[in-house]
Amino acid sequence: MTQSVVVQVGQCGNQVGCRFWDLALREHSHVNKKGIYDEALSSFFRNVDSRRSVGGSCDITGGRIQSLKARAVLVDMEEGVVNEILQGPLRELFDSTQLITDVSGSGNNWAVGHWTYGSAYREQIVDQLRRAAEHCDCLQCFFLIHSMGGGTGSGLGTCVLKLLEEEFPEVCRIVTSVYPSAEDDVVTSPYNSVLAMRELTEHADCVLPVENQSLVDIVNKIKHMSHSGKPGSVIKKDSAIISGQGGVSGAEKPFDAMNNIVANLLLNITSSARFEGSLNMDLNEIAMNLVPFPRLHYLVPSLTPLYTLADVNIPTRRLDQMFTDAFSKDHQLIRADPKHSLYLACALMVRGNVQVSDLRRNIERLKPMLPFVSWNQEGWKTGLCSVPPVGHSHSLLALANNTCVKLTFMELRDRFTKLYRKKAHMHHYLHVEGMEQGCFTEAISSLSSLIEEYSQLDATKDRLMPDAARLNIAT
Amino acid sequence: MSIVTVQLGQCGNQVGQELFEVISNDANDTQRKVYSECSSERFFNETANRELVARSVLIDMEPKVISQSIAKTAKSGKWRYGDRSHFSQKQGSGNNWANGYCVHGPRHEEVVMDIVRREVEHCDCLAGIMAMMSVAGGTGSGVGTYVTQCLRDAYPNSFILNHLTWPYGTGEVIVQNYNSVLTLSHLYQLSDAILVHENDTVHKICAQLMNIKHISFRDVNKVIAHQLGSVLQPALTGDSHGVYNRNPIGELMSSLVCHPEYKLLSVCNIPQVSSSSMAYSMFTWPGLLKHLRQMLIANSKMEEGIDWQVRAPSLQPEGIERTRSHRRPGFNTSLANLLILRGKDVNNAEISGFQHPSLYTPWLPADEAFSMWKTPVPFNKYEKSAILVSNSQTLLRPLDNMVGKAWNMFASRAYIHQYTKFGISEEDFLDSFTSLEQVISSYSQL
């Protein structure tokens, strides 16, 4: 079994990260009744004998769980969020050495996060990453969690991404990026996002973009449904999808429901690496099968079920309905409708009691409705994990490499251009050492060429592409 | 003489385990002592404490499958794998042929070849090596190809048979066509013969003949093991004078692979029925052989759904070349066939239907193209079974489809960067495509 290390950067990154650790613990405790430190746990947690001195706390393999430590590095340039974690119920999970903090924050300025803090903390960050990697028997993947709109997550986060590529070139980098909504209250979020996009395009293996607006819509829908329930009915609140109840931390805070969805995304994508199944899908297989061209590595995630167990009147969705839902607009985690754009590849990661025959039947059923690029008509990658998420009998995560991300990027480019044309707020950036005008122009041109690549593929969508002429052999 | 099996990747290891299971059950079932002993000697090593240890090497780049196999067989008590006959790593090959061939293969070459050498030294006399793998993933295909290369270098005078499992046409892995093309083109140079099972075909057998409702990979693997076992278990050849053939792989090759351009072999085995209907079924040799012959010429892999309209073309008088236009559509021309009959009254079976020159390509005389083995010992609970190992156009269409899809993908250079980063260049791809187009062309012109 392999291990993964989570690197959470900035306020959003750390808040989502915390939800992830909380839900992961809950999931494992649900499955692992005997308290044995097994392979599944070791993929994200270390088992440590904390009685020994802090400097020499060593890992114990096998046997009973003593003290679990998360394989994580937490980075934030202001202390609020990380301090909360250290005072909260998850504090035992983190060693003080895993935390890298500063005091004043990045002021929503990508340049400060990337250049100023990037160079100041470079050594410390590399050190912590190395330590985390050394504790791993076989490190397969780094998960980076951050947001795009702010300063730390966006700027320092992408600096960390570059470091990961330099120091650990063979380890897969999967980035979960939270994109700002159009009505974001951070004025400079378009600058920060576009500057970060360039780094993601160049240095990440896979990016799972998530839009705040979609999360808000989903959470509102769920709340609406559970509040409109008939009187006297029982509402199941233990669904792990939006509710952190039953987890370690008690009260729910404003962004909690949204963060829970993203945390579930991470849980599901790693489920096949943690638990057994009849058709395992390793993390390195995700990049291999879903990324046909190096820069087109933005995978639209969609999760089902989202509403089911929080509902009252809606009967349990049948299995097939779950598959249909995964391709509907409401379940995508960015605001896009993949059915009307072109699929380059698609992965289905199923959890729970689902058979190969069910999977194949649903693929056959859905294929005619989904436009796939001509050279990848059977572009499906599937995985079956036998352990369902807590509170559900089965679940499905679909990752689609689809040209609909182009629309998200185009909107982002528009918002950027509105500010850039007026040179608004640019002096805050250009004052930072290491930052120049060129960074802006390079970033926007990288984004434009990315959009162009998607457009070219889109153009082939409704055209009937002839098969490429085969080689002729002299007979 | 003994066969050493090398099981590579998840598929190779899972099918391999079912194969040894079938063979050990078959050998234990029968009252015929000579058959049992010959079969045991061929596939197992008997230790001092009378335990049967499979002559097999298990290789995989991730540990789960191998540890399950070893545990399962140790528990069964009938036979087991050698304690030090396996090798696994922590992280798989990520469905990437280049990762398997360029990185994992060379990295672990020494250790793997050491294990193989030890297994070979346990044999009094080596009949040949059989490598079992799939072509869709990364380890079986990539590492498997590299290991076959090492085997060829280390044992230049031994026979090497590759058993390949081809994936479902509708896809299990997105880059399966690339992995398949790279594997086949390389193996064509390294291997003596390539015996192929297709998941689609075996799946149909499970669904329609054996009536399995929810088909799992285990069911598929059992059918493949049954078919493969029926080829490799002891049999009497034409000139073996009542003694079981000592060199099954060598004889398979000399009967079927007479030209280096034609190495693809397929297997048909009838009857195949669900275990519940076996008690109620009665088979005769004329019935079985009639079906099998039509399955061959109409290119059907099962005894259901055979197209009886397809007929062998009439022969041209001597001296007139048989041109393409004389060939009937849908007719499957063979280069060579090997018929194996196992069971009761086998000497009464009338096999002349398989010897007719119209079944074969004209440039090989029919009596050289056809061979037969037989044994009165029934195989795996079937009172009578007829097996046809065929070097014919059967695999032409699936191969052509596979190359076509891979070529389409290659034309847009999709996923190529995943391969080039490990050392496989576009040139290498083009070379592979060229060799396979050559194979397709050769088989088309049979």
Interface residues (C-beta under 8 A of the other chain):
Chain A: M1 T2 D137 C138 Q140 E276 S278 N280 D282 N284 E285 A287 M288 N289 L290 V291 P292 F293 P294 L344 A345 Q355 V356 S357 R360 I363 E364 S374 W375 N376 E378 G379 W380 K381 T382 D467 A468 R470 L471 N472 I473 T475
Chain B: E62 P63 K64 K90 Q91 G92 G94 N95 N96 G169 T170 G171 E172 V173 I174 V175 H214 I215 S216 F217 V403 G404 K405 W407 N408 M409 F410 A411 S412 R413 A414 Y415 H417 Q418 F433 T434 E437 Q438 S441 Q445
